[in-house]
Amino acid sequence: MATIKYLLQSKSENSPIYMRLSINKSKSIKRKTGLFIDYKRWSTTSGLPKQNETSNKGLISKLRKLRTVILDKLNDANADGEVVDGDWLLYQIDLHFKRISINHQSELITDLIQNIVDNAHLRINAKGGIGLGQSRVNAYKRLLQLFNEFQGRKHYKVKELNKNVFNSFKKWLIDEQDYASTYALVKLRDLKSVCKEARSQGIEVSIDLDSIKTIQVSAYDDDMDVIILNFDEIEKIEKAKLINEAHINARKWLILACYTGQRGKDLTDRIKANNFEKYGEGYIIKIKQQKGNKPVIIPVLPKVQEIYLEGLPYHVSTQKLNKHFKEIGKIAGLDEMVLGRLQDKKTKRGVKKMRPKYKYLSTHIGRRSFASNHYGKIPTPLLMRVTNHKKESTFLSYINQTDDSHVESFLKFYDNLEPKNPEEGNFQVIRNENNLKKLNNE
């Protein structure tokens, strides 16, 4: 005879409650019920919440009803010869609590986000190709983590995400979690995208959805910290006395980054000997950037050619390079205090404060240094051909510059406006008629 028992597998204030369905002596199935409880309020003797606490009565009732429903469904499944396994049990649990529709589509917002993550490799991306980039996948993973923290024990269905919930989520992100407003707006926009996709799949959504306003936020907000290595600092790194072979190898990667303007993975995976081609008296590098699969031709500058002829560095993961770059920067004496934002390892949140500059060194600093150091010296459209920015406004935001191209034109225009008579341009103000008569008599 089949039996059902409930149990906890963790000791936390928000422990998930599991159901174990024992069909016979040799077969048992265990799945989460989607219900949670503080483990201190759980009775291991009865396998239910403690009955002497009035706040547990509703939860006890839910678990007892679920037990009855599952046993009834099991009898039906046995009569129909239906396969009873873990997927069957989870489906019956979710169906009972109306977390999914009869066509197996979950209506829980967290399940919908998870589905996007799980099927990222099959999704159409913004370029019309197949597969989301890793940055988009990470963005959805972070949204899932944040929304789970926000909802706590409550499990929102997509149709419950009305204006009030969106506003509460925004307030929670900014006021309670201390995220920047721009980051909060990005997460709200991602959340609305999930809801809109659910609607396209026939899942009921809130009637508020279309009226919920989310703003398109620039990738580079006004408060962005643009930290670069200038030419003098790059020279300090070149002259630093390094003993560790890993540091010597990493230094080559850092210099290559500062003079090719490529992202971390493009730098380590694409800057290879077979991508160098002779070009006149020098060389060029032909690559396809991983982001968007874009072809780029990079001029080989003297520092890059020197490393190429000497021998390119061996491959290292970007994680290791980020660690080595900071160590090299410290050795090189890049300890000027700089205001910037770094992610806290525990909270995963950006923390802005003064730190020694070497702490900000990563594979991305090379790309930004390349763009900033050559801005104003090389025509911006040519720089953008290397960094592969589509819009000049985006490029300027990236290096925290404003478009001042109009200023020089105005100044040149007025420099060319010279008075015909050298004495012209000396103006005298006539205050009243007496002054006018006096001037006429003179």
C-alpha positions as a Markdown table, in Angstrom:
| # | Residue | x | y | z |
|---|---|---|---|---|
| 1 | Met | 0.0 | 0.0 | 0.0 |
| 2 | Ala | 1.3 | 3.4 | -1.0 |
| 3 | Thr | 2.2 | 5.9 | 1.8 |
| 4 | Ile | 3.1 | 9.5 | 1.8 |
| 5 | Lys | 5.5 | 11.2 | 4.3 |
| 6 | Tyr | 6.6 | 14.9 | 4.5 |
| 7 | Leu | 10.1 | 15.8 | 5.5 |
| 8 | Leu | 12.7 | 18.6 | 5.6 |
| 9 | Gln | 16.3 | 18.4 | 4.3 |
| 10 | Ser | 17.7 | 21.6 | 5.7 |
| 11 | Lys | 17.8 | 23.6 | 8.9 |
| 12 | Ser | 16.9 | 27.1 | 7.8 |
| 13 | Glu | 14.1 | 29.6 | 8.5 |
| 14 | Asn | 12.8 | 28.9 | 5.0 |
| 15 | Ser | 13.2 | 25.1 | 4.6 |
| 16 | Pro | 11.5 | 23.5 | 1.6 |
| 17 | Ile | 9.0 | 20.8 | 2.5 |
| 18 | Tyr | 9.5 | 17.5 | 0.5 |
| 19 | Met | 6.9 | 14.8 | -0.2 |
| 20 | Arg | 8.1 | 11.2 | -0.3 |
| 21 | Leu | 5.7 | 8.9 | -2.0 |
| 22 | Ser | 6.5 | 5.2 | -1.2 |
| 23 | Ile | 4.7 | 3.0 | -3.7 |
| 24 | Asn | 6.1 | -0.2 | -2.5 |
| 25 | Lys | 9.1 | -1.5 | -0.5 |
| 26 | Ser | 11.5 | -1.1 | -3.5 |
| 27 | Lys | 10.2 | 2.1 | -5.0 |
| 28 | Ser | 9.8 | 5.6 | -3.5 |
| 29 | Ile | 9.8 | 9.1 | -5.1 |
| 30 | Lys | 10.7 | 12.4 | -3.4 |
| 31 | Arg | 9.9 | 15.8 | -4.7 |
| 32 | Lys | 9.5 | 19.4 | -3.4 |
| 33 | Thr | 6.0 | 20.5 | -2.6 |
| 34 | Gly | 6.8 | 24.2 | -3.2 |
| 35 | Leu | 5.8 | 24.9 | 0.5 |
| 36 | Phe | 8.3 | 26.2 | 3.1 |
| 37 | Ile | 8.6 | 26.4 | 6.9 |
| 38 | Asp | 11.0 | 27.4 | 9.6 |
| 39 | Tyr | 12.6 | 24.1 | 10.6 |
| 40 | Lys | 12.0 | 25.0 | 14.3 |
| 41 | Arg | 8.3 | 24.8 | 13.7 |
| 42 | Trp | 8.5 | 21.3 | 12.2 |
| 43 | Ser | 7.8 | 18.1 | 14.0 |
| 44 | Thr | 10.0 | 15.2 | 12.9 |
| 45 | Thr | 7.7 | 12.8 | 14.9 |
| 46 | Ser | 4.5 | 13.6 | 13.0 |
| 47 | Gly | 6.1 | 14.6 | 9.8 |
| 48 | Leu | 4.0 | 17.8 | 9.8 |
| 49 | Pro | 4.3 | 21.3 | 11.2 |
| 50 | Lys | 3.9 | 21.4 | 15.0 |
| 51 | Gln | 0.2 | 21.4 | 15.8 |
| 52 | Asn | 0.5 | 23.4 | 19.0 |
| 53 | Glu | 1.3 | 26.6 | 16.9 |
| 54 | Thr | -1.8 | 28.2 | 15.6 |
| 55 | Ser | 0.1 | 29.8 | 12.6 |
| 56 | Asn | 0.8 | 26.2 | 11.4 |
| 57 | Lys | -2.9 | 25.2 | 11.0 |
| 58 | Gly | -3.3 | 26.5 | 7.5 |
| 59 | Leu | -0.1 | 24.7 | 6.3 |
| 60 | Ile | -1.1 | 21.5 | 8.0 |
| 61 | Ser | -4.4 | 21.6 | 6.2 |
| 62 | Lys | -2.7 | 22.2 | 2.8 |
| 63 | Leu | -0.4 | 19.2 | 3.3 |
| 64 | Arg | -3.2 | 16.9 | 4.3 |
| 65 | Lys | -5.3 | 17.9 | 1.3 |
| 66 | Leu | -2.3 | 17.4 | -0.9 |
| 67 | Arg | -1.7 | 13.9 | 0.5 |
| 68 | Thr | -5.3 | 12.9 | -0.2 |
| 69 | Val | -5.2 | 14.3 | -3.8 |
| 70 | Ile | -1.9 | 12.5 | -4.6 |
| 71 | Leu | -3.1 | 9.1 | -3.3 |
| 72 | Asp | -6.3 | 9.5 | -5.4 |
| 73 | Lys | -4.3 | 10.4 | -8.5 |
| 74 | Leu | -2.0 | 7.4 | -7.8 |
| 75 | Asn | -5.0 | 5.1 | -7.8 |
| 76 | Asp | -6.2 | 6.6 | -11.1 |
| 77 | Ala | -2.7 | 6.2 | -12.6 |
| 78 | Asn | -2.4 | 2.6 | -11.6 |
| 79 | Ala | -5.8 | 1.8 | -13.1 |
| 80 | Asp | -4.8 | 3.5 | -16.4 |
| 81 | Gly | -1.4 | 1.9 | -16.5 |
| 82 | Glu | 0.2 | 5.4 | -16.3 |
| 83 | Val | 3.9 | 5.6 | -15.5 |
| 84 | Val | 4.4 | 7.0 | -12.0 |
| 85 | Asp | 7.8 | 8.6 | -11.5 |
| 86 | Gly | 9.4 | 11.8 | -10.2 |
| 87 | Asp | 8.1 | 13.9 | -13.1 |
| 88 | Trp | 4.6 | 12.5 | -12.6 |
| 89 | Leu | 4.6 | 13.4 | -8.9 |
| 90 | Leu | 6.0 | 16.9 | -9.4 |
| 91 | Tyr | 3.3 | 17.5 | -12.1 |
| 92 | Gln | 0.5 | 16.4 | -9.8 |
| 93 | Ile | 1.8 | 18.6 | -7.0 |
| 94 | Asp | 2.1 | 21.7 | -9.2 |
| 95 | Leu | -1.3 | 21.0 | -10.8 |
| 96 | His | -3.0 | 20.7 | -7.4 |
| 97 | Phe | -1.6 | 24.1 | -6.3 |
| 98 | Lys | -2.4 | 25.6 | -9.8 |
| 99 | Arg | 1.2 | 26.4 | -10.4 |
| 100 | Ile | 0.9 | 25.0 | -13.9 |
| 101 | Ser | -1.8 | 24.8 | -16.5 |
| 102 | Ile | -3.2 | 21.5 | -17.8 |
| 103 | Asn | -0.7 | 21.8 | -20.7 |
| 104 | His | 2.3 | 21.6 | -18.4 |
| 105 | Gln | 3.2 | 25.3 | -18.6 |
| 106 | Ser | 4.3 | 26.7 | -15.3 |
| 107 | Glu | 2.7 | 30.0 | -14.3 |
| 108 | Leu | 5.3 | 30.8 | -11.6 |
| 109 | Ile | 7.5 | 33.7 | -12.7 |
| 110 | Thr | 10.6 | 32.0 | -11.3 |
| 111 | Asp | 10.0 | 28.9 | -13.4 |
| 112 | Leu | 9.6 | 31.0 | -16.5 |
| 113 | Ile | 12.9 | 32.7 | -15.8 |
| 114 | Gln | 14.6 | 29.4 | -15.2 |
| 115 | Asn | 13.1 | 28.1 | -18.5 |
| 116 | Ile | 14.8 | 31.0 | -20.3 |
| 117 | Val | 18.1 | 30.1 | -18.7 |
| 118 | Asp | 17.8 | 26.4 | -19.4 |
| 119 | Asn | 16.9 | 27.0 | -23.1 |
| 120 | Ala | 19.2 | 29.9 | -23.7 |
| 121 | His | 21.1 | 28.0 | -26.4 |
| 122 | Leu | 18.0 | 27.5 | -28.4 |
| 123 | Arg | 16.6 | 31.1 | -28.2 |
| 124 | Ile | 16.7 | 33.7 | -31.0 |
| 125 | Asn | 19.1 | 36.4 | -30.0 |
| 126 | Ala | 19.0 | 40.2 | -30.8 |
| 127 | Lys | 21.1 | 39.6 | -33.9 |
| 128 | Gly | 18.7 | 37.1 | -35.3 |
| 129 | Gly | 20.9 | 34.2 | -34.6 |
| 130 | Ile | 20.5 | 31.2 | -32.3 |
| 131 | Gly | 21.7 | 31.2 | -28.7 |
| 132 | Leu | 21.9 | 33.9 | -26.1 |
| 133 | Gly | 25.2 | 35.4 | -25.2 |
| 134 | Gln | 26.7 | 34.5 | -21.8 |
| 135 | Ser | 26.1 | 38.0 | -20.5 |
| 136 | Arg | 22.4 | 37.7 | -21.2 |
| 137 | Val | 22.2 | 34.3 | -19.6 |
| 138 | Asn | 24.0 | 35.7 | -16.5 |
| 139 | Ala | 21.5 | 38.6 | -16.4 |
| 140 | Tyr | 18.6 | 36.2 | -16.3 |
| 141 | Lys | 20.3 | 34.1 | -13.7 |
| 142 | Arg | 20.8 | 37.2 | -11.5 |
| 143 | Leu | 17.2 | 38.2 | -12.1 |
| 144 | Leu | 16.1 | 34.8 | -10.9 |
| 145 | Gln | 18.3 | 35.0 | -7.8 |
| 146 | Leu | 17.0 | 38.5 | -6.9 |
| 147 | Phe | 13.4 | 37.8 | -7.4 |
| 148 | Asn | 13.6 | 34.6 | -5.3 |
| 149 | Glu | 15.1 | 36.8 | -2.5 |
| 150 | Phe | 12.4 | 39.4 | -3.0 |
| 151 | Gln | 9.4 | 37.0 | -2.9 |
| 152 | Gly | 10.6 | 35.0 | 0.1 |
| 153 | Arg | 8.0 | 32.3 | 1.0 |
| 154 | Lys | 5.5 | 33.7 | -1.5 |
| 155 | His | 5.6 | 32.3 | -5.0 |
| 156 | Tyr | 4.3 | 34.7 | -7.5 |
| 157 | Lys | 2.4 | 33.6 | -10.6 |
| 158 | Val | 3.0 | 35.7 | -13.6 |
| 159 | Lys | -0.5 | 37.1 | -13.6 |
| 160 | Glu | 0.1 | 38.5 | -10.1 |
| 161 | Leu | 2.9 | 40.8 | -11.3 |
| 162 | Asn | 0.9 | 44.0 | -11.5 |
| 163 | Lys | 2.0 | 47.6 | -11.0 |
| 164 | Asn | 2.2 | 47.3 | -7.3 |
| 165 | Val | 4.5 | 44.2 | -7.4 |
| 166 | Phe | 6.8 | 45.9 | -10.0 |
| 167 | Asn | 6.9 | 49.0 | -7.8 |
| 168 | Ser | 7.6 | 46.9 | -4.7 |
| 169 | Phe | 10.4 | 45.0 | -6.4 |
| 170 | Lys | 11.9 | 48.3 | -7.6 |
| 171 | Lys | 11.7 | 49.8 | -4.0 |
| 172 | Trp | 13.2 | 46.6 | -2.6 |
| 173 | Leu | 16.1 | 46.7 | -5.1 |
| 174 | Ile | 16.9 | 50.4 | -4.4 |
| 175 | Asp | 15.9 | 51.0 | -0.8 |
| 176 | Glu | 16.6 | 47.7 | 0.9 |
| 177 | Gln | 19.3 | 46.2 | -1.3 |
| 178 | Asp | 21.0 | 49.5 | -2.1 |
| 179 | Tyr | 21.3 | 48.9 | -5.8 |
| 180 | Ala | 21.9 | 51.8 | -8.2 |
| 181 | Ser | 18.6 | 53.0 | -9.8 |
| 182 | Thr | 19.9 | 52.3 | -13.3 |
| 183 | Tyr | 20.6 | 48.6 | -12.3 |
| 184 | Ala | 17.1 | 48.3 | -10.8 |
| 185 | Leu | 15.6 | 49.6 | -14.0 |
| 186 | Val | 17.5 | 47.1 | -16.1 |
| 187 | Lys | 16.1 | 44.2 | -13.8 |
| 188 | Leu | 12.6 | 45.6 | -14.1 |
| 189 | Arg | 12.9 | 45.6 | -17.9 |
| 190 | Asp | 14.1 | 42.0 | -17.9 |
| 191 | Leu | 11.2 | 41.0 | -15.6 |
| 192 | Lys | 8.7 | 42.6 | -18.0 |
| 193 | Ser | 10.3 | 40.8 | -20.9 |
| 194 | Val | 9.7 | 37.5 | -19.1 |
| 195 | Cys | 6.0 | 38.4 | -18.5 |
| 196 | Lys | 5.5 | 39.3 | -22.1 |
| 197 | Glu | 7.0 | 36.0 | -23.3 |
| 198 | Ala | 4.7 | 34.2 | -20.9 |
| 199 | Arg | 1.7 | 35.9 | -22.6 |
| 200 | Ser | 3.0 | 34.8 | -26.0 |
| 201 | Gln | 2.8 | 31.3 | -24.7 |
| 202 | Gly | -0.8 | 31.6 | -23.7 |
| 203 | Ile | -0.2 | 32.1 | -20.0 |
| 204 | Glu | -2.4 | 34.6 | -18.2 |
| 205 | Val | -0.6 | 37.8 | -17.2 |
| 206 | Ser | -1.7 | 40.9 | -15.3 |
| 207 | Ile | -4.0 | 43.4 | -17.0 |
| 208 | Asp | -1.4 | 46.0 | -15.9 |
| 209 | Leu | 1.4 | 44.6 | -17.9 |
| 210 | Asp | 1.2 | 46.9 | -21.0 |
| 211 | Ser | 0.8 | 50.0 | -18.8 |
| 212 | Ile | 3.9 | 49.2 | -16.7 |
| 213 | Lys | 6.6 | 51.5 | -17.8 |
| 214 | Thr | 10.2 | 50.4 | -18.0 |
| 215 | Ile | 12.9 | 52.7 | -19.3 |
| 216 | Gln | 15.6 | 51.7 | -21.8 |
| 217 | Val | 18.7 | 52.4 | -19.8 |
| 218 | Ser | 22.1 | 53.0 | -21.4 |
| 219 | Ala | 24.7 | 50.4 | -20.9 |
| 220 | Tyr | 26.9 | 53.2 | -19.5 |
| 221 | Asp | 25.2 | 55.4 | -16.9 |
| 222 | Asp | 26.3 | 58.9 | -15.9 |
| 223 | Asp | 27.7 | 57.5 | -12.6 |
| 224 | Met | 29.9 | 55.0 | -14.4 |
| 225 | Asp | 33.5 | 54.9 | -13.2 |
| 226 | Val | 35.9 | 55.0 | -16.1 |
| 227 | Ile | 39.2 | 53.8 | -14.8 |
| 228 | Ile | 42.0 | 53.4 | -17.3 |
| 229 | Leu | 45.8 | 53.0 | -17.5 |
| 230 | Asn | 47.4 | 56.0 | -19.1 |
| 231 | Phe | 50.6 | 55.7 | -21.1 |
| 232 | Asp | 52.8 | 56.5 | -18.1 |
| 233 | Glu | 51.2 | 53.8 | -16.0 |
| 234 | Ile | 51.5 | 51.3 | -18.8 |
| 235 | Glu | 55.2 | 52.2 | -19.0 |
| 236 | Lys | 55.5 | 51.5 | -15.2 |
| 237 | Ile | 54.0 | 48.1 | -15.7 |
| 238 | Glu | 56.5 | 47.4 | -18.6 |
| 239 | Lys | 59.4 | 48.4 | -16.3 |
| 240 | Ala | 58.2 | 46.6 | -13.2 |
| 241 | Lys | 60.6 | 43.9 | -12.0 |
| 242 | Leu | 58.7 | 40.6 | -12.2 |
| 243 | Ile | 60.1 | 37.3 | -11.1 |
| 244 | Asn | 57.1 | 35.0 | -11.3 |
| 245 | Glu | 56.7 | 33.5 | -14.8 |
| 246 | Ala | 52.9 | 33.8 | -14.6 |
| 247 | His | 53.2 | 37.5 | -13.9 |
| 248 | Ile | 55.6 | 37.9 | -16.9 |
| 249 | Asn | 53.2 | 36.1 | -19.1 |
| 250 | Ala | 50.2 | 38.1 | -17.8 |
| 251 | Arg | 52.0 | 41.4 | -18.3 |
| 252 | Lys | 52.2 | 40.6 | -22.1 |
| 253 | Trp | 48.4 | 40.1 | -22.1 |
| 254 | Leu | 47.9 | 43.4 | -20.3 |
| 255 | Ile | 50.0 | 45.3 | -22.7 |
| 256 | Leu | 48.3 | 43.6 | -25.7 |
| 257 | Ala | 44.9 | 44.5 | -24.2 |
| 258 | Cys | 45.9 | 48.2 | -23.9 |
| 259 | Tyr | 47.1 | 48.4 | -27.5 |
| 260 | Thr | 44.5 | 46.2 | -29.3 |
| 261 | Gly | 41.3 | 47.3 | -27.4 |
| 262 | Gln | 39.8 | 43.8 | -27.3 |
| 263 | Arg | 37.5 | 42.3 | -24.6 |
| 264 | Gly | 38.8 | 39.6 | -22.3 |
| 265 | Lys | 37.8 | 36.5 | -24.2 |
| 266 | Asp | 38.5 | 38.1 | -27.6 |
| 267 | Leu | 41.9 | 39.0 | -26.2 |
| 268 | Thr | 42.9 | 35.5 | -25.0 |
| 269 | Asp | 41.1 | 33.4 | -27.6 |
| 270 | Arg | 41.6 | 35.6 | -30.8 |
| 271 | Ile | 45.0 | 37.3 | -30.5 |
| 272 | Lys | 46.9 | 34.3 | -31.9 |
| 273 | Ala | 49.8 | 34.0 | -34.3 |
| 274 | Asn | 47.7 | 32.7 | -37.1 |
| 275 | Asn | 45.5 | 35.8 | -37.0 |
| 276 | Phe | 48.4 | 38.1 | -37.7 |
| 277 | Glu | 48.9 | 39.1 | -41.4 |
| 278 | Lys | 51.6 | 41.1 | -43.1 |
| 279 | Tyr | 50.4 | 44.6 | -44.0 |
| 280 | Gly | 52.9 | 46.8 | -45.8 |
| 281 | Glu | 55.9 | 47.2 | -43.5 |
| 282 | Gly | 53.9 | 46.0 | -40.5 |
| 283 | Tyr | 51.1 | 43.7 | -39.5 |
| 284 | Ile | 47.3 | 43.6 | -38.9 |
| 285 | Ile | 45.2 | 41.2 | -36.9 |
| 286 | Lys | 42.0 | 39.8 | -38.4 |
| 287 | Ile | 39.6 | 38.4 | -35.9 |
| 288 | Lys | 35.9 | 37.8 | -35.4 |
| 289 | Gln | 34.7 | 39.2 | -32.0 |
| 290 | Gln | 32.7 | 36.7 | -29.9 |
| 291 | Lys | 30.1 | 39.3 | -29.2 |
| 292 | Gly | 27.9 | 39.4 | -32.3 |
| 293 | Asn | 30.5 | 37.4 | -34.3 |
| 294 | Lys | 31.7 | 40.6 | -35.8 |
| 295 | Pro | 34.8 | 40.7 | -38.1 |
| 296 | Val | 37.4 | 43.3 | -37.0 |
| 297 | Ile | 40.8 | 44.3 | -38.5 |
| 298 | Ile | 43.2 | 45.6 | -35.8 |
| 299 | Pro | 46.3 | 47.6 | -36.7 |
| 300 | Val | 49.3 | 46.1 | -35.0 |
| 301 | Leu | 50.9 | 48.9 | -33.0 |
| 302 | Pro | 54.6 | 48.9 | -32.2 |
| 303 | Lys | 54.1 | 47.5 | -28.6 |
| 304 | Val | 52.0 | 44.7 | -30.0 |
| 305 | Gln | 54.5 | 43.9 | -32.9 |
| 306 | Glu | 57.3 | 43.7 | -30.3 |
| 307 | Ile | 55.4 | 41.1 | -28.3 |
| 308 | Tyr | 54.4 | 39.2 | -31.5 |
| 309 | Leu | 58.0 | 39.0 | -32.8 |
| 310 | Glu | 59.3 | 38.1 | -29.3 |
| 311 | Gly | 56.6 | 35.5 | -28.8 |
| 312 | Leu | 52.9 | 35.8 | -27.9 |
| 313 | Pro | 51.9 | 34.8 | -24.3 |
| 314 | Tyr | 50.5 | 31.4 | -23.5 |
| 315 | His | 46.7 | 31.1 | -22.9 |
| 316 | Val | 45.4 | 31.9 | -19.5 |
| 317 | Ser | 41.8 | 32.1 | -18.3 |
| 318 | Thr | 40.4 | 35.6 | -17.8 |
| 319 | Gln | 39.8 | 34.8 | -14.1 |
| 320 | Lys | 43.5 | 34.1 | -13.6 |
| 321 | Leu | 44.5 | 37.1 | -15.6 |
| 322 | Asn | 42.3 | 39.4 | -13.5 |
| 323 | Lys | 44.1 | 38.1 | -10.4 |
| 324 | His | 47.6 | 38.5 | -12.0 |
| 325 | Phe | 46.9 | 42.0 | -13.3 |
| 326 | Lys | 46.1 | 43.2 | -9.8 |
| 327 | Glu | 49.3 | 41.7 | -8.5 |
| 328 | Ile | 51.3 | 43.2 | -11.3 |
| 329 | Gly | 49.8 | 46.6 | -10.7 |
| 330 | Lys | 50.7 | 46.4 | -7.0 |
| 331 | Ile | 54.3 | 45.5 | -7.9 |
| 332 | Ala | 54.4 | 48.4 | -10.4 |
| 333 | Gly | 53.3 | 50.8 | -7.7 |
| 334 | Leu | 49.9 | 51.7 | -9.1 |
| 335 | Asp | 48.6 | 52.5 | -5.6 |
| 336 | Glu | 47.0 | 55.9 | -6.2 |
| 337 | Met | 43.7 | 56.0 | -4.4 |
| 338 | Val | 40.8 | 56.0 | -6.9 |
| 339 | Leu | 37.0 | 56.1 | -6.4 |
| 340 | Gly | 35.4 | 53.2 | -8.1 |
| 341 | Arg | 32.9 | 50.3 | -7.8 |
| 342 | Leu | 33.8 | 46.7 | -7.3 |
| 343 | Gln | 31.5 | 43.8 | -6.6 |
| 344 | Asp | 31.3 | 42.5 | -3.1 |
| 345 | Lys | 31.9 | 38.7 | -3.1 |
| 346 | Lys | 29.3 | 37.9 | -0.5 |
| 347 | Thr | 26.5 | 40.2 | -1.5 |
| 348 | Lys | 27.3 | 40.2 | -5.3 |
| 349 | Arg | 26.6 | 44.0 | -5.1 |
| 350 | Gly | 28.7 | 46.8 | -6.4 |
| 351 | Val | 30.3 | 48.8 | -3.6 |
| 352 | Lys | 31.7 | 52.2 | -4.4 |
| 353 | Lys | 34.6 | 53.6 | -2.4 |
| 354 | Met | 38.3 | 54.7 | -2.6 |
| 355 | Arg | 40.8 | 51.9 | -3.3 |
| 356 | Pro | 44.3 | 51.6 | -4.6 |
| 357 | Lys | 44.2 | 51.7 | -8.4 |
| 358 | Tyr | 45.7 | 48.3 | -8.9 |
| 359 | Lys | 42.6 | 46.7 | -7.4 |
| 360 | Tyr | 40.6 | 47.8 | -10.5 |
| 361 | Leu | 42.9 | 46.1 | -13.0 |
| 362 | Ser | 41.2 | 43.5 | -15.1 |
| 363 | Thr | 41.1 | 42.3 | -18.7 |
| 364 | His | 38.5 | 45.0 | -19.5 |
| 365 | Ile | 40.7 | 47.9 | -18.4 |
| 366 | Gly | 42.9 | 47.3 | -21.4 |
| 367 | Arg | 40.0 | 47.9 | -23.8 |
| 368 | Arg | 38.9 | 51.1 | -22.1 |
| 369 | Ser | 42.5 | 52.3 | -21.9 |
| 370 | Phe | 43.0 | 51.8 | -25.6 |
| 371 | Ala | 39.9 | 53.8 | -26.4 |
| 372 | Ser | 40.6 | 56.6 | -23.9 |
| 373 | Asn | 44.3 | 57.0 | -24.7 |
| 374 | His | 43.8 | 57.3 | -28.4 |
| 375 | Tyr | 40.7 | 59.5 | -28.2 |
| 376 | Gly | 41.4 | 62.9 | -29.7 |
| 377 | Lys | 44.5 | 61.6 | -31.4 |
| 378 | Ile | 42.9 | 59.1 | -33.8 |
| 379 | Pro | 39.6 | 60.0 | -35.5 |
| 380 | Thr | 36.8 | 58.6 | -33.5 |
| 381 | Pro | 35.3 | 56.6 | -36.4 |
| 382 | Leu | 38.6 | 54.8 | -36.8 |
| 383 | Leu | 38.8 | 53.9 | -33.1 |
| 384 | Met | 35.3 | 52.6 | -33.3 |
| 385 | Arg | 36.3 | 50.3 | -36.2 |
| 386 | Val | 38.7 | 48.6 | -33.7 |
| 387 | Thr | 36.5 | 48.6 | -30.6 |
| 388 | Asn | 33.4 | 47.8 | -32.8 |
| 389 | His | 31.1 | 50.3 | -31.2 |
| 390 | Lys | 28.2 | 51.0 | -33.5 |
| 391 | Lys | 27.2 | 54.4 | -32.2 |
| 392 | Glu | 29.6 | 57.3 | -31.5 |
| 393 | Ser | 27.3 | 58.3 | -28.5 |
| 394 | Thr | 27.8 | 54.8 | -27.0 |
| 395 | Phe | 31.6 | 55.0 | -27.6 |
| 396 | Leu | 31.8 | 58.4 | -25.9 |
| 397 | Ser | 29.8 | 57.2 | -23.0 |
| 398 | Tyr | 32.1 | 54.2 | -22.7 |
| 399 | Ile | 35.1 | 56.4 | -22.1 |
| 400 | Asn | 33.1 | 59.0 | -20.2 |
| 401 | Gln | 33.5 | 61.7 | -22.8 |
| 402 | Thr | 30.9 | 64.1 | -24.3 |
| 403 | Asp | 30.7 | 65.0 | -28.0 |
| 404 | Asp | 32.6 | 68.3 | -28.2 |
| 405 | Ser | 33.2 | 68.1 | -32.0 |
| 406 | His | 31.1 | 71.2 | -32.5 |
| 407 | Val | 33.4 | 73.4 | -30.3 |
| 408 | Glu | 36.4 | 73.5 | -32.6 |
| 409 | Ser | 34.2 | 74.5 | -35.6 |
| 410 | Phe | 32.7 | 77.4 | -33.6 |
| 411 | Leu | 36.1 | 78.6 | -32.5 |
| 412 | Lys | 37.6 | 78.4 | -36.0 |
| 413 | Phe | 34.6 | 80.3 | -37.4 |
| 414 | Tyr | 35.1 | 83.2 | -35.0 |
| 415 | Asp | 38.9 | 83.2 | -35.3 |
| 416 | Asn | 38.4 | 83.9 | -39.0 |
| 417 | Leu | 36.1 | 86.9 | -38.3 |
| 418 | Glu | 38.7 | 89.7 | -38.1 |
| 419 | Pro | 37.5 | 93.3 | -38.1 |
| 420 | Lys | 38.2 | 95.3 | -41.3 |
| 421 | Asn | 39.4 | 98.3 | -39.4 |
| 422 | Pro | 41.7 | 97.6 | -36.4 |
| 423 | Glu | 40.0 | 100.4 | -34.5 |
| 424 | Glu | 36.6 | 98.8 | -35.0 |
| 425 | Gly | 35.3 | 96.9 | -32.2 |
| 426 | Asn | 36.0 | 99.7 | -29.6 |
| 427 | Phe | 32.5 | 100.6 | -28.5 |
| 428 | Gln | 31.5 | 103.6 | -26.3 |
| 429 | Val | 28.2 | 103.6 | -24.5 |
| 430 | Ile | 26.1 | 106.8 | -24.9 |
| 431 | Arg | 24.1 | 107.1 | -21.7 |
| 432 | Asn | 21.9 | 110.2 | -22.5 |
| 433 | Glu | 21.4 | 113.1 | -24.8 |
| 434 | Asn | 24.0 | 115.4 | -23.0 |
| 435 | Asn | 26.6 | 112.8 | -23.8 |
| 436 | Leu | 25.5 | 112.7 | -27.4 |
| 437 | Lys | 25.7 | 116.6 | -27.7 |
| 438 | Lys | 29.1 | 116.6 | -26.2 |
| 439 | Leu | 30.4 | 114.0 | -28.6 |
| 440 | Asn | 28.9 | 115.9 | -31.6 |
| 441 | Asn | 30.6 | 119.2 | -30.5 |
| 442 | Glu | 34.0 | 117.4 | -30.3 |
